[in-house]
Amino acid sequence: MGEAVITARRQADGSVVVDVRGSLDAATVESLRETLLETLQRDRPAVMIVDLTYVTFMDSVGLGALIAGQRAAQEIGARFQVRNPNEFVHRQLRVTGLTELLGVSGTRHFGL
């Protein structure tokens, strides 16, 4: 199982960026889920951005945590956006039909 470092920071415009580094799997995903849900409830940002630039691996439990974050954001009227997934993660999001739901941005167009 991998390791992940997850940090949240508020930007000047009031949005919150959650930076994720490392591997999102069963051993690490609860930290992401807690960060997303607690930050949304505590800070109530208009926009939450999850930056996956440095995510090296993500499985279905990682996808589940992102969906939980999206749903929690929707409940408080916040916009939820995933940005900069690598090719592997982007493919997972595309194959599962989650790119639009998760507001994926900053992606390169990868071939199949």
Secondary structure, 3 states (H helix, E strand, C coil): CCCEEEEEEECCCCCEEEEEEEEECCCCHHHHHHHHHHHHHHHCCCEEEEEEEEEEEECHHHHHHHHHHHHHHHHHCCEEEEECCCHHHHHHHHHCCCCCCCCCECCCCCCC
